[in-house]
Amino acid sequence: MNKAALGNLFYQELRKVTERLEQPGLEELYRLMGNIFVEVTQKERLQFTTLFSRIVYVSQTFQLDKRLQLHLHHFRKKAKENFFKTRPY
């Protein structure tokens, strides 16, 4: 799948999440973000064990803005914290 088609696919998924809910579900947005980073790194020969490592790799490879990196990691951490707070383990 080419980059434009993939970008459109993820955009449509994001629209579905936001249209379906009055307030987008944190878990769904976290999952979508994870899927985006998995797709971007899928052809790499490296093994990524965490979403953190995928975000760092993509950030360095595509030279993402430092503020965007900060926001991505902040969302990743807060969503994960919230996810584990609401799950009885």
C-alpha positions, 0 to 999 in steps of 0.5 A, a space after each residue: 500500500 502506498 504512503 498516501 493510501 495508508 495515510 488516508 486509511 489511518 485518517 478514516 480510522 481516526 474519523 470513525 473513532 471521533 465520530 462514533 464517540 462524543 469524546 474519543 476513547 483513549 484506548 481506541 486512540 492509543 491502539 490507532 497510534 500503535 497501529 500507525 507506528 507498527 505500519 511505519 516500521 513493519 519493513 525494518 529489520 529491527 525488532 521493536 519490543 515496545 511502542 516507545 522504541 518504535 516512536 523513537 526510531 520513527 522520530 529519528 528516521 523521519 526527523 520529527 519535530 521535538 515538540 511532536 515527539 514530546 506530545 507522542 510520548 506524553 500521550 503514550 504514557 498517559 494513555 497507558 497509565 489510564 488503561 492500567 488504572 481501569 483494568 483490574 489486574 
